[in-house]
Amino acid sequence: MTDVLDPQTPSREVRTVDAPGILLYSRLRTSPYFWKSRAHGVAMYSVYNHTYHPRHYGDPVAEYHALLEAVTLWDVGVERQLEISGPAAFDFTNHLVPRDLNKCAVGQCKYVFLTAPDGGIVNDPVLLRLEDNRFWLSLADSDARLWAMGLAHAGGWDVTIREVDVAPVQVQGPLAKPVMTDLFGDDVLEIPYYGMRRYTVDGMDVVVSRTGYTGEIGYEIYLYDATRNAAALWDRVWEAGRPHGMRTIGPCHIRRIEGGMLAYGCDITLDTNPLEVGYDYRWMVDLDQEADFVGKQALTRIRAEGVSRQLAGVEIDGARLGSFNDGSMIEPFPVEQDGSVVGRVTSACWSPRLDRNIGLAMLPVELVGLGTELDVRLPDGPRRAVVAPKPFVDPSKETPKG
């Protein structure tokens, strides 16, 4: 028996069905931590970067509370590490992303977009600058390696682009700091938000970054030689975490929607651009920098003309929507006004702490004003919705910075 999402129910709640086991074959890969995370009782897998990814361990709401109240361990080995190195690595990477990497020092991380010539979003990785001319892109779910290789070849850039044998785990939640100090010592607390530092633990080389996909206090541990060392690192982290009540969980989509964090494949795709999804040109898209990054001309034009649609927060009335109304949806929920479809919900969930349904929706700009009333059409009929501020929780990100 296994749990799957039921496309026939409006809440997409989990139901139990008879299903075959997982076929492991070369077209779909396994994380280096696959067998270790599986031993904790994975109830559902998705596929991310052509890799089996633990979606949840049986109770997504209990996992959400564990993240808010204690400390959690995530198998995120699906975040493939694309390394860009060589004499032209800085200039090429600065050409690849619309952030100005002159403002990214060695030892810093940045959330970045990779943009296409028309401004569309190819990927939204976390970038780690390990050396002046060596970067990792911790990839979201798209074939960005092929995109980068094609650009490098076409442009004659003197760079090496390869996927390295490095795989991260995430340690997230309010008790993440004591777990990390048990592992690496007190100086791990000196790592600033979106900073990183190298360590060795039990003979294993790692990079520790102050990052995560939760909106909570958190760290990512990037393990070198992951194919060989993954089981040992997992056990080491788990033993450090058990005294603090550590629980293994999947990606907490309730918390990331509360925090307004975007998911590639639903909130952002190649058909959306950074200005539509709320990242203005002064931060994620620096149109005033000297570098001519891919998509700069298109995004300059879009800024001048203005966008016709934007990603907005919405609150949705009615019964609880469950935990997985995002990229797993068979069809996005249409958004209507006066009986006409005007947009779509890209992600939605029931928030236990807010006790209401919340979500993100792509809407015409004239409808994104706070308080605008809309209808969201679910399989069981329409529900009233209203445009609401996003992020829904901790908009200044004081929690993860703390």
LINHUFEN-V97839 format. One record per residue. BURIAL is 1 if it has 24 or more other ideal C-beta (glycine too) atoms within 12 Angstrom, else 0. D_FIRST is the distance of its C-alpha to the first C-alpha in Angstrom with 2 decimals. Layout:
burial->[BURIAL/BURIAL]
d_first->[D_FIRST/D_FIRST]
This chain:
burial->[0/0/1/1/1/0/0/0/0/1/1/1/1/1/0/0/0/0/0/0/0/0/0/0/0/0/0/0/0/1/1/1/1/1/0/1/1/1/0/1/0/1/1/1/1/1/0/1/1/0/1/1/1/1/1/1/1/1/0/1/1/1/1/1/1/1/1/1/0/1/1/1/1/1/1/1/1/1/1/1/1/1/1/1/1/0/0/1/1/1/1/1/1/1/1/1/1/1/1/1/1/0/0/1/0/0/1/1/1/1/1/1/1/1/1/1/0/0/1/1/1/1/1/1/1/1/1/1/1/1/0/0/1/1/1/1/1/1/1/1/1/1/0/1/1/0/1/1/0/0/1/1/0/0/0/0/1/0/1/0/1/0/1/1/0/1/1/1/1/1/1/1/1/1/1/1/1/1/1/1/0/1/1/1/0/0/0/1/1/0/1/0/1/1/1/1/1/1/1/0/1/0/0/1/0/1/1/1/1/1/1/1/1/1/1/1/1/1/1/1/1/1/1/1/0/1/0/0/1/1/1/0/1/1/1/1/1/1/0/1/1/0/0/1/0/1/1/1/1/1/1/1/1/1/1/1/1/1/1/1/1/1/1/1/1/1/1/1/1/1/0/1/1/1/1/1/1/1/1/0/1/0/0/1/1/1/1/0/0/0/1/0/1/1/1/1/0/1/1/0/0/1/1/0/0/0/1/0/1/1/1/1/1/1/1/1/1/1/0/1/1/1/1/1/1/1/1/1/1/0/0/1/1/1/1/1/1/0/0/0/0/1/1/1/1/1/1/1/1/1/1/1/0/1/0/1/1/1/1/1/1/1/1/1/0/0/1/1/0/0/0/1/1/1/1/1/1/1/0/0/0/1/1/0/1/1/1/1/0/1/1/1/1/1/0/0/1/0/1/1/0/0]
d_first->[0.00/3.78/7.09/9.81/13.36/14.53/17.85/19.10/19.51/22.57/21.04/18.16/16.10/12.47/10.16/6.51/5.62/4.62/5.92/8.18/9.08/11.98/15.29/18.11/21.37/24.70/24.41/21.73/22.70/21.28/22.98/25.12/23.08/19.68/18.98/20.58/18.68/15.32/16.35/16.41/12.67/12.18/9.47/10.86/13.48/16.38/19.26/22.65/25.73/23.86/21.80/18.18/18.42/16.30/16.07/15.03/13.73/12.20/15.48/17.86/20.62/20.72/20.91/23.74/25.60/25.27/26.86/29.64/30.39/29.91/28.86/25.81/24.96/23.49/22.68/24.82/25.68/24.81/28.21/30.18/33.76/36.40/39.72/42.99/46.05/49.57/52.99/51.95/48.56/49.73/51.41/48.54/45.89/48.24/48.44/44.65/44.07/46.06/46.49/49.73/48.79/52.33/50.99/48.24/49.62/48.36/45.83/44.59/41.36/41.29/38.72/39.85/39.30/39.90/41.69/42.52/46.06/45.39/44.03/40.35/37.86/36.55/34.68/34.97/34.79/36.21/39.34/40.57/44.21/44.58/48.09/50.71/49.35/45.76/42.83/39.06/37.05/33.61/32.03/29.86/27.70/30.27/32.25/35.16/36.16/37.29/39.11/40.97/41.87/43.26/45.36/46.69/47.69/49.26/51.19/52.34/51.05/51.65/48.17/45.34/41.84/38.94/35.46/35.94/33.74/33.27/30.01/29.78/27.80/28.45/29.59/29.81/30.88/34.05/33.89/33.55/37.27/37.47/34.58/36.38/39.72/38.31/37.19/40.18/42.98/44.61/45.77/42.27/43.12/45.92/43.65/44.24/41.71/40.85/42.72/41.66/42.96/42.50/41.61/40.97/38.60/38.50/40.12/37.60/39.12/37.46/38.44/37.60/37.74/37.89/35.35/31.81/29.67/29.70/33.14/33.14/35.06/33.48/33.99/32.60/33.14/33.71/33.54/35.86/34.86/31.24/30.01/31.84/31.69/28.33/26.85/30.15/30.46/26.97/27.74/31.17/30.05/27.38/30.05/32.46/30.05/28.77/32.09/31.78/28.32/26.57/22.95/20.88/19.84/19.29/22.02/23.09/23.84/25.13/27.76/28.71/29.29/31.34/33.31/33.85/32.39/31.66/28.63/29.52/28.15/28.33/31.26/33.21/33.37/36.09/37.26/38.04/40.82/41.33/43.89/41.59/38.89/41.40/42.58/46.34/48.67/50.11/46.99/44.26/46.61/50.09/52.26/55.41/54.75/56.81/53.95/53.10/49.31/47.22/47.17/50.10/52.28/49.64/48.65/52.36/52.81/49.78/51.12/54.53/53.33/50.57/46.98/46.10/42.68/41.09/37.82/38.10/36.28/35.25/34.29/32.39/32.80/30.39/26.96/24.90/23.57/20.69/20.34/19.62/22.39/23.80/23.32/19.79/21.44/21.62/25.24/27.27/28.66/32.28/35.05/37.91/41.41/43.57/41.09/41.12/38.34/39.73/36.84/33.12/30.83/29.55/27.43/26.82/25.08/25.85/27.85/27.55/30.98/32.71/30.91/30.95/29.30/30.74/30.55/32.51/34.06/36.37/39.41/43.02/45.31/47.24/44.19/43.10/45.63/44.27/43.94/43.63/41.77/39.27/36.49/32.93/31.33/27.72/25.97/27.17/30.66/32.96/33.10/36.13/36.09/38.79/39.58/39.37/40.38/38.02/36.91/35.87/36.02/38.53/40.20/42.52/39.76/41.60/38.46/37.42/41.11/41.70]
